[in-house]
Amino acid sequence: MASETPSTKPYLIRALHQWCTDFGFTPFLAVFVDERVEVPMEFVKNNEIVLNISSEACHQLHIENDSISFQARFGGMPKKVLVPVTHVLAIYARENGQGMSFPFDTEKLTTKEVKEKIDTALKEDKKPVLRIIK
């Protein structure tokens, strides 16, 4: 059955990370951030963070089938990073933007999480302006 087939996403992430490394590019990972993602929250904007996952920027990088983990310095302070593979939005080369983006599957979010994401997006929108038309 299709539902039992493992996701190709972690394999594609590993392949593109290897491609970037082989050709001297800097692999960047764009991530949707919620309570399941462990990153320094002060660097998160609009529920997203972009992480440099090059061997120069991070240590003990593990790209597993369900999560990506490593240690890196943020503002000079060492931090542990843990990203569920489901939350990866894209992996690409900083130098030329080549890579791959992934749809974020809201189906895997709980109803509460979807509502919170919508509420956050609505708060960031400009307030409506009313005009009298005669």
C-alpha positions as CSV (number, residue, x, y, z in Angstrom):
1,M,0.0,0.0,0.0
2,A,1.1,3.6,-0.7
3,S,0.6,4.7,2.9
4,E,3.2,2.1,4.1
5,T,5.8,3.3,1.6
6,P,8.6,5.2,3.4
7,S,9.0,8.8,2.5
8,T,11.6,9.8,-0.1
9,K,12.2,13.1,1.6
10,P,15.1,12.2,3.9
11,Y,16.8,10.4,1.0
12,L,16.5,13.5,-1.2
13,I,17.7,15.7,1.6
14,R,20.8,13.5,2.0
15,A,21.4,13.4,-1.7
16,L,21.2,17.2,-2.1
17,H,23.4,17.7,1.0
18,Q,26.0,15.4,-0.6
19,W,25.7,17.2,-4.0
20,C,26.3,20.6,-2.3
21,T,29.3,19.2,-0.4
22,D,30.8,17.5,-3.5
23,F,30.7,20.7,-5.6
24,G,31.8,23.1,-2.8
25,F,28.4,24.7,-2.2
26,T,27.0,25.6,1.1
27,P,23.9,23.5,1.9
28,F,21.1,25.6,3.5
29,L,18.0,24.0,5.1
30,A,14.8,26.0,5.4
31,V,12.6,24.8,8.2
32,F,9.1,25.4,9.5
33,V,9.3,26.0,13.2
34,D,6.8,24.8,15.8
35,E,7.1,23.2,19.3
36,R,8.6,20.0,17.8
37,V,11.7,21.9,16.4
38,E,14.6,22.6,18.6
39,V,16.4,25.7,17.3
40,P,17.4,29.0,18.9
41,M,14.0,30.8,18.8
42,E,15.6,34.3,18.6
43,F,16.6,33.4,15.0
44,V,13.1,32.3,13.9
45,K,11.1,34.7,11.7
46,N,7.5,34.0,10.6
47,N,7.8,30.4,12.0
48,E,10.8,29.7,9.7
49,I,14.5,29.4,10.1
50,V,17.3,28.9,7.6
51,L,20.1,26.7,8.8
52,N,23.6,26.3,7.3
53,I,24.3,22.6,7.5
54,S,27.8,22.6,5.9
55,S,30.6,20.7,7.7
56,E,32.2,24.0,8.5
57,A,29.1,25.4,10.3
58,C,27.8,22.3,12.1
59,H,29.2,19.3,14.0
60,Q,27.8,15.8,14.4
61,L,25.3,16.2,11.6
62,H,22.9,13.3,11.4
63,I,20.3,13.2,8.6
64,E,18.1,10.3,9.7
65,N,14.8,9.2,8.2
66,D,12.7,11.0,10.8
67,S,14.9,13.8,12.0
68,I,18.0,16.0,11.4
69,S,20.2,16.8,14.3
70,F,23.5,18.6,14.8
71,Q,25.4,21.1,17.0
72,A,26.2,24.6,15.8
73,R,27.1,28.0,17.2
74,F,24.5,30.8,17.1
75,G,25.8,34.2,18.2
76,G,28.9,32.4,19.4
77,M,27.0,30.1,21.7
78,P,26.9,26.3,21.0
79,K,23.4,25.0,20.6
80,K,21.8,21.6,19.8
81,V,19.5,21.6,16.8
82,L,16.8,19.0,16.2
83,V,14.5,19.2,13.1
84,P,11.8,16.6,12.2
85,V,12.2,15.8,8.5
86,T,8.5,16.6,8.1
87,H,9.3,20.2,8.9
88,V,12.0,20.7,6.2
89,L,10.7,23.1,3.6
90,A,13.7,23.1,1.3
91,I,17.4,22.3,0.9
92,Y,19.4,24.4,-1.5
93,A,22.9,25.7,-2.3
94,R,23.5,29.2,-0.9
95,E,25.7,30.2,-3.8
96,N,23.2,29.5,-6.6
97,G,19.8,28.6,-5.0
98,Q,19.7,25.2,-6.7
99,G,18.1,22.5,-4.7
100,M,14.6,21.3,-3.8
101,S,11.6,22.6,-1.9
102,F,9.0,20.4,-0.2
103,P,5.4,21.0,0.5
104,F,4.7,21.3,4.2
105,D,2.1,18.7,5.1
106,T,-0.5,20.3,7.4
107,E,-2.3,16.9,7.5
108,K,0.3,15.8,10.0
109,L,-0.4,18.8,12.3
110,T,-3.1,18.6,14.9
111,T,-6.2,20.8,14.5
112,K,-4.8,23.0,17.3
113,E,-1.5,23.5,15.4
114,V,-3.3,24.3,12.2
115,K,-5.4,26.9,14.0
116,E,-2.4,28.4,15.6
117,K,-0.6,28.7,12.3
118,I,-3.6,30.4,10.7
119,D,-4.0,32.8,13.7
120,T,-0.3,33.7,13.4
121,A,-0.6,34.4,9.7
122,L,-3.7,36.5,10.2
123,K,-2.0,38.6,13.0
124,E,0.9,39.3,10.6
125,D,-1.5,40.6,7.9
126,K,-2.3,44.3,7.7
127,K,-5.5,45.4,9.4
128,P,-8.4,46.0,6.9
129,V,-9.1,49.6,5.9
130,L,-12.7,50.7,5.6
131,R,-13.7,53.5,3.2
132,I,-17.0,55.3,2.7
133,I,-17.9,55.2,-1.0
134,K,-20.7,57.6,-2.0
